[in-house]
Amino acid sequence: MHVCCRWRQLIFASPRGLRLAILCTPKTPVKESLGIWPPFPISVRHDTWDPDGNNQNTIAALKHRDRVFEISINCLRRPVLERLTAEMLEPFPALTSLYLGYTGIGNTGPVLPEELFGGFAHTLQTIVLAGVAFPALPTLLLFAIQLTSLQLWRTPTTGYIPPEAMATCLAALPHLEDLRIEFQSCRDHMSAPSTTRSTLPSLTCFHFKGASEYSENLAARIDAPILQTLSITFCDVVSDVPQLYQFLSSTEIREPPNRVAVVFDYWRVDLKFIPSNNFELAIRCENLPGQVSSMAAVCRDLSPILSRVERLDLHGKRLPYSILKDDDTTPTSLQWQILFYPFITVQSLNISKKLEPLVIPALGELTELTRGRATAVFPKLSTLFLEGVQPSGSARDAIETFVTAREFSNNPVAIQFRSSLGSNAGTTLSPCSGTGWYWNSSVDA
């Protein structure tokens, strides 16, 4: 504003073209200074720090309902959020963006009043609720026909919206482009099968975090033909997700990957496509057997997408501490085998150092589990890459058993040892006439 009068006149003459707005924070003396400005739109932004403690400046700004186009409130204390939302019980005819967040401790979170904005939100384009419950949201969304972004982060149990109701709400939002749903509760119920699916014609980005059953119930009710980005985190043990594949089949995320990485990282396991096609999937589980069996279920139901994968990487960043102490928390060979089954075209298998003590014994037992059919798992496998020091003892025996079985089935596998999975130098396991196998150096992996 520290410019000449002529510049100021030019700026004030084009408030819409320049998108001029008045920013009101807890430090803005609204009652004293708001009147000196032209009647520009008002942006109300309230963070966790309030100098007067009574929120009077923010409340004064919210009184100008016909001019407020943006509300962004993030509170550490529940009473503050309740005091401010009590000022929003009447319609805000110019409101286009809403953010209400609670960062306090606890899983319950504050509950927004049902009368919020008088139950109408015709002009809203963005709704972001973080850590708060809003049971009346489905009703509000029926009138938010201009909505382009709906984000529900860390929704407490009191804000749970059944998948049937959620699908009904989404069907009424033809302009919705960005959808993000997170429920703190991991429990859900199986809904009755859906006979109809609603199309979300504008949805390009979908993020979900919660129970796999909820995801399945919702995916069975919606289609997103131009979806470009999908991020899913299941926070429970997964048994089956057939609707996920059906949902993916109706989107633009259709190009099968040629490389897949399964990454185990302490309390979660990730499925990564390469190229990614903007698809991410993670499963939260505290024990490794649950991670392996859950990922096996996901890969089984996504097997048509995995039908052209030529390389599989198994990475272990941080394994659960219990795996080092209790044998009951070690995945069985059968669990690993079920995980491997969908990868029928894999030619290259890469195993990181931390997973070798778990995966190598499983490979050695595959012939026993498959009754001598060495190619029942990884029928196209030609190269096995290992990371770390050369195996010894039982691990060495397991590798030799696996290689021998593949040799007898006329599907030999070359073993490449590398100091890291990205190095080209390594060691191979080769047959020694009449005496078994020996390890030799290799410079071309």
Protein Blocks (a to p, Z undefined) as FASTA:
>chain_A
ZZcfklmmmmmmmmmlnopacdddfklcfklmmmmpccddddddddfbdfklnommmmmm
mmmmmlmmbdcdddfbfklmmmmmmmmmbccfkbcbdcdddfbecjkbpaddfkgghlpa
fkbmbdcdehiacfklmmmmmmmmmbcbdcdehiafklcccfklmmmmmmmmmkbmbdcd
ddfblcdcdddddfbdcddfkbcbdcddddfklmmmmmmmcccfkbcbdcdddfbdcfbd
fklmmmmmmmmblbccfbdcdddehjaccdddddfklpacddddfbfklmmmmmmmmmmm
mmmmmmmccbdcdddfbdcfklmmmmklpccfklmmmmmmmmmmbfbdcddfklmmmmmm
mmmmmmmmnnopaklgoklbcbdcdedjddehjllmmmmmmmmmmmmnopacdddddfbf
kbcbdcdddddehiapaddddfbZZ
